[in-house]
Structure formats: structure tokens, C-alpha cells
């Protein structure tokens, strides 16, 4: 019993260490991003056809912190993935360690791809559609806070959702998921993805459809990649 308690304390200390390193990295990236936050802001609004307003001095700080935090999240993802790998490394076999380590760059690149997809594809389409609804009946007045909240809601979730294929590949390589299971729960997964799309998009049908389609496509890609990992894993086992 005492040995079990000692092991548990050791695991908790290791987890605490990994979390602190990840948190420290995030804070460092926030500080670095804050130094260049005005350049980031100007880059995001340079093609905006409307003027942004603020309702108080605190809005400026809020916008700067949010932009710096998004940049920090992107920079922290590979570090967080590496710390996760270090934490679970003792429980993995040698080939599993190498495989898991290869997924870290993919997580970072897919996060950036998701942000880019949300920013360059989904956000302009939804924004133009909603602007078109006014049909010159309203005077457009945007606060910077509302605009950037809308922008982040249309981009940041895609950064995380685009990592779904890599996460499923990793869990498949560990034997925790199988292509058969992913097919079996497909209808439940679709329901969760549709629910996610409805929650992260404005309340209109077009926005929901524009988000649902790529999410379902990602899930189907995940099944294909899971099959690939399973076949490769079986070949390695037979070769051994």
C-alpha cells in the first residue's frame, strides 16, 4: 500500500512539473506576443472595410491580451505535446515512443492549418453573409471587442478541431481506438460535431453548414488514417 502511495505521489509530482513547464511557456509566449501585439492587430484589420470602435480604455487591454493569448496558444502546443509525451513515455513501448514523438510537429502544423482555414475561408464567408443581411438598412458600427470575439469564435475552434486526425492516429497506435469503433460511433460523432458547429457559429443555417461539412470531412479522414495506422501496426507486429 505504501509503495502504491509513493508511486502515486511520484506521478503527481511529475504531472505538476509538466504542467508548470507548459504554463510557464504559455506565459512567456504571451509576453513575447504582447511586445508585437500592435503589429498583429494592424495585420488583422488592414483589409477591414469598417472602422472599429472601443467603449472604454479597458477594451484596448482586453483586445491585446486576447490576441497575445491566441499567439501564445499556438506557440505552446508543441511544448505541451512534448511534455505530455515525457509524462506518458515510461508507459510506452520503444516503437510507441518514437511514433508518439512524430505526432508533435503534426499537432502544431494542423493547429495553424485550422486557424488559417477559419480565418481565410470560413470567417470571410460568414462575415460577408451577415453583412449582406443588413442590405444598407443599418449603419454599421463595430466595437473592437465584438469584432475580435466573433473572429476568434470563427477561427480558434478550427485550430483544435483540425488536430482530430492526429489525436485519433495516436490513440489508434496505442490500441485505444480502432477503425471499426470509429465507424460504429459515427452517428454519435456526427451529432457531437454538428452540436459543436452550432455552438461556435452565429445562429444562421449557412454558417452552420459551412462549419459542419469540414468537421465531418475531418472525421472521415480520421477513420481512413486510423485504418492506415492499424494496417501498419499489424505489419510491424507480424514482422517482429
PLY file of the C-alpha trace (Angstrom):
ply
format ascii 1.0
element vertex 240
property float x
property float y
property float z
element edge 239
property int vertex1
property int vertex2
end_header
0.00 0.00 0.00
2.86 2.35 0.87
4.54 1.57 -2.47
1.33 2.43 -4.31
1.07 5.73 -2.45
4.70 6.55 -3.25
4.11 5.78 -6.94
1.00 7.97 -6.92
2.89 10.85 -5.29
5.67 10.44 -7.84
3.21 10.57 -10.74
1.51 13.65 -9.31
4.85 15.40 -8.85
5.79 14.56 -12.43
2.42 15.82 -13.67
2.85 19.03 -11.68
6.28 19.54 -13.20
4.96 19.08 -16.76
2.02 21.42 -16.14
4.27 24.11 -14.68
6.61 23.94 -17.67
3.65 24.21 -20.06
2.13 27.10 -18.12
5.49 28.90 -17.93
5.91 28.50 -21.70
2.44 29.93 -22.30
3.15 32.96 -20.10
6.49 33.52 -21.86
4.80 33.43 -25.27
2.09 35.83 -24.05
4.79 38.31 -23.00
6.66 37.95 -26.30
3.46 38.27 -28.33
2.41 41.31 -26.33
5.58 43.08 -27.47
4.44 42.74 -31.10
0.69 42.85 -30.48
0.20 46.19 -32.24
1.74 44.77 -35.41
-0.53 41.72 -35.11
-3.55 43.97 -34.65
-2.69 46.11 -37.70
-2.19 42.97 -39.79
-5.65 41.66 -38.86
-7.53 44.89 -39.56
-5.61 46.21 -42.58
-8.22 44.95 -45.08
-11.22 45.68 -42.87
-13.72 47.96 -44.61
-15.24 49.34 -41.41
-13.79 51.30 -38.53
-13.57 49.61 -35.16
-14.55 51.50 -32.02
-13.89 50.96 -28.34
-16.23 51.73 -25.45
-13.54 52.24 -22.85
-9.80 52.07 -22.17
-10.08 48.54 -20.80
-11.21 47.32 -24.23
-7.75 48.03 -25.60
-6.08 45.87 -22.97
-8.64 43.09 -23.47
-8.02 43.00 -27.24
-4.25 42.99 -26.82
-4.39 40.19 -24.23
-6.70 38.07 -26.39
-4.51 38.43 -29.47
-1.37 37.68 -27.47
-3.07 34.65 -25.89
-4.04 33.17 -29.27
-0.45 33.51 -30.48
0.75 32.00 -27.19
-1.60 29.03 -27.55
-0.17 28.27 -30.99
3.39 28.52 -29.66
2.66 26.43 -26.58
1.03 23.49 -28.39
4.28 21.71 -29.40
5.69 22.26 -25.90
2.52 20.96 -24.26
2.54 17.93 -26.59
6.20 17.23 -25.77
5.53 17.50 -22.03
2.61 15.09 -22.42
4.91 12.71 -24.26
7.51 12.92 -21.49
4.81 12.20 -18.89
3.45 9.09 -20.61
6.83 7.97 -22.03
7.59 5.42 -19.24
4.32 3.60 -20.00
5.02 3.32 -23.75
6.98 0.73 -25.66
10.01 1.81 -27.67
8.22 1.96 -31.04
5.26 3.74 -29.42
7.59 6.40 -28.05
9.05 7.10 -31.48
5.62 7.15 -33.10
4.15 9.49 -30.48
7.11 11.86 -30.82
6.49 12.17 -34.56
2.97 13.46 -33.93
4.17 16.60 -32.12
5.10 18.65 -35.25
1.85 17.48 -36.89
-0.20 18.86 -33.97
1.39 22.28 -34.39
1.05 22.36 -38.18
-2.58 21.21 -38.10
-3.41 23.83 -35.49
-2.01 26.52 -37.80
-3.88 24.95 -40.72
-7.11 25.06 -38.74
-6.59 28.71 -37.83
-5.82 29.54 -41.46
-8.90 27.68 -42.68
-11.11 29.51 -40.21
-9.56 32.92 -40.94
-9.21 32.78 -44.74
-12.21 30.58 -45.66
-14.94 30.40 -43.03
-14.67 33.84 -41.43
-14.86 35.92 -44.67
-17.81 33.90 -45.99
-19.81 34.16 -42.77
-18.88 37.81 -42.25
-19.91 38.82 -45.76
-23.14 36.84 -45.49
-24.12 38.52 -42.23
-23.14 41.95 -43.56
-25.27 41.30 -46.63
-28.33 40.75 -44.45
-28.33 44.43 -43.49
-28.87 45.40 -47.16
-27.94 49.02 -46.37
-30.79 49.24 -43.88
-28.47 49.70 -40.92
-25.46 51.82 -40.14
-22.55 49.50 -39.47
-20.93 50.19 -36.13
-18.48 47.62 -34.78
-16.75 47.65 -31.45
-13.29 46.10 -31.50
-14.28 43.75 -28.67
-17.32 42.37 -30.53
-15.40 42.04 -33.78
-12.49 40.11 -32.30
-14.81 37.89 -30.25
-16.57 36.98 -33.49
-13.24 36.46 -35.27
-11.88 34.19 -32.55
-15.10 32.15 -32.38
-14.79 31.53 -36.12
-11.10 30.63 -36.14
-9.73 29.29 -32.85
-12.03 26.23 -32.61
-10.83 25.10 -36.02
-7.27 25.13 -34.75
-8.18 22.48 -32.18
-10.66 20.57 -34.35
-8.10 20.15 -37.15
-5.96 18.19 -34.71
-8.61 15.46 -34.54
-6.94 13.20 -37.18
-3.58 13.25 -35.37
-5.18 12.56 -31.99
-7.12 9.62 -33.44
-3.98 8.28 -35.14
-2.10 8.47 -31.86
-4.86 6.71 -29.91
-5.06 4.08 -32.65
-1.31 3.45 -32.44
-1.73 2.86 -28.69
-4.58 0.42 -29.32
-7.15 2.63 -27.60
-9.15 3.21 -30.80
-9.87 1.09 -33.87
-11.37 1.94 -37.28
-14.26 -0.40 -36.51
-15.07 1.51 -33.32
-14.90 4.86 -35.13
-17.36 3.56 -37.73
-19.63 2.17 -35.03
-19.88 5.51 -33.22
-20.01 7.55 -36.44
-23.58 8.75 -35.94
-22.81 9.85 -32.37
-19.63 11.59 -33.55
-21.62 13.38 -36.26
-24.09 14.55 -33.65
-21.29 15.95 -31.45
-19.64 17.63 -34.43
-22.93 19.21 -35.53
-23.55 20.37 -31.97
-20.06 21.85 -31.86
-20.62 23.65 -35.16
-23.89 25.13 -33.94
-22.28 26.33 -30.72
-19.25 28.02 -32.30
-21.02 29.73 -35.20
-23.54 32.57 -35.41
-27.21 31.46 -35.32
-27.81 31.08 -39.05
-28.12 27.99 -41.23
-25.41 28.87 -43.76
-22.74 29.37 -41.10
-23.62 26.03 -39.52
-23.40 24.19 -42.86
-20.07 25.83 -43.75
-18.59 24.55 -40.48
-20.32 21.14 -40.32
-19.05 19.98 -43.73
-15.29 20.31 -42.97
-15.78 18.79 -39.50
-17.47 15.70 -40.93
-14.75 15.53 -43.59
-12.11 15.60 -40.83
-13.82 12.73 -39.03
-13.94 10.63 -42.20
-10.25 11.40 -42.80
-9.58 10.27 -39.24
-11.19 6.88 -39.98
-9.02 6.45 -43.08
-5.88 7.40 -41.16
-6.87 5.06 -38.33
-7.08 2.22 -40.87
-3.64 3.14 -42.18
-2.14 3.11 -38.67
-3.82 -0.23 -37.87
-2.51 -1.89 -41.06
0.99 -0.54 -40.46
0.88 -1.64 -36.83
-0.18 -5.17 -37.81
2.61 -5.41 -40.39
5.21 -4.39 -37.79
3.84 -6.97 -35.33
3.97 -9.74 -37.94
7.48 -8.72 -38.96
8.61 -8.92 -35.35
0 1
1 2
2 3
3 4
4 5
5 6
6 7
7 8
8 9
9 10
10 11
11 12
12 13
13 14
14 15
15 16
16 17
17 18
18 19
19 20
20 21
21 22
22 23
23 24
24 25
25 26
26 27
27 28
28 29
29 30
30 31
31 32
32 33
33 34
34 35
35 36
36 37
37 38
38 39
39 40
40 41
41 42
42 43
43 44
44 45
45 46
46 47
47 48
48 49
49 50
50 51
51 52
52 53
53 54
54 55
55 56
56 57
57 58
58 59
59 60
60 61
61 62
62 63
63 64
64 65
65 66
66 67
67 68
68 69
69 70
70 71
71 72
72 73
73 74
74 75
75 76
76 77
77 78
78 79
79 80
80 81
81 82
82 83
83 84
84 85
85 86
86 87
87 88
88 89
89 90
90 91
91 92
92 93
93 94
94 95
95 96
96 97
97 98
98 99
99 100
100 101
101 102
102 103
103 104
104 105
105 106
106 107
107 108
108 109
109 110
110 111
111 112
112 113
113 114
114 115
115 116
116 117
117 118
118 119
119 120
120 121
121 122
122 123
123 124
124 125
125 126
126 127
127 128
128 129
129 130
130 131
131 132
132 133
133 134
134 135
135 136
136 137
137 138
138 139
139 140
140 141
141 142
142 143
143 144
144 145
145 146
146 147
147 148
148 149
149 150
150 151
151 152
152 153
153 154
154 155
155 156
156 157
157 158
158 159
159 160
160 161
161 162
162 163
163 164
164 165
165 166
166 167
167 168
168 169
169 170
170 171
171 172
172 173
173 174
174 175
175 176
176 177
177 178
178 179
179 180
180 181
181 182
182 183
183 184
184 185
185 186
186 187
187 188
188 189
189 190
190 191
191 192
192 193
193 194
194 195
195 196
196 197
197 198
198 199
199 200
200 201
201 202
202 203
203 204
204 205
205 206
206 207
207 208
208 209
209 210
210 211
211 212
212 213
213 214
214 215
215 216
216 217
217 218
218 219
219 220
220 221
221 222
222 223
223 224
224 225
225 226
226 227
227 228
228 229
229 230
230 231
231 232
232 233
233 234
234 235
235 236
236 237
237 238
238 239
